[in-house]
Amino acid sequence: MTPSLLLAALPVPALPVESALVLTLAAAAALMAALGPAEAPPPAEASSAAIFALHGHV
């Protein structure tokens, strides 16, 4: 099957590559915003302890 026949078989009109890329990125951003973070952020005490330990101030 030639590419022109494949494009004609699609139920939606063919979009330019740039607009398809923008729509894909927008859909991915919306999905990530809807799902939220994978886990709750650590408490502030744990974050500051990790920063101090990283810099050698125990």
N, C-alpha and C positions, 0 to 999 in steps of 0.2 A: 504494500500500500504506500502510496506516495505521501509526503508530508502535507500536501494540499488537501488530499482526501481525508487524512486524519484530522486536520483542523476543521474541515467541513462537518465531520461527524460529531464534533463537540456540541453539547446542547447550549453552551453560552458563547457569545461572540469572543473571538480570540483577542486577548489583551496584549499590548506591547510588553516586552520583558520587564521594562523599568516599572511599569505600574503593577505588574504581578509581584515583583520584588517588594515594592512598598506595601502592598496589601498583605503579603505574607509576614513582613516585619511588624506591621500594625496588629495583625491577628496574634502574633506571638507575644507582643507587649501586653495586649489586652488579657491574654490567657495568664501571663505571669502576674499581672496586677490582680486578677480575680482569685488566683490560687493563694497569693500571699507568701510569706516566708515559710520555709520547710520546717523550721522549729523556732521556738521562742528565743529571743536574744538573751544572753546570760545577764545576771544581775550586775550592777555597776561595781560592786565590790570585787567580783571575780575578774572583771575587765581591768580594773586598776591594779589588782595584784599581778595579773599577767603582764601588764605593761612594766611595772616595777621590776618583776623578775627578769624580763627580757633585757632591761637596761642595767641590771646588776645592783639595783637598790632594794635590798631585802630588809 
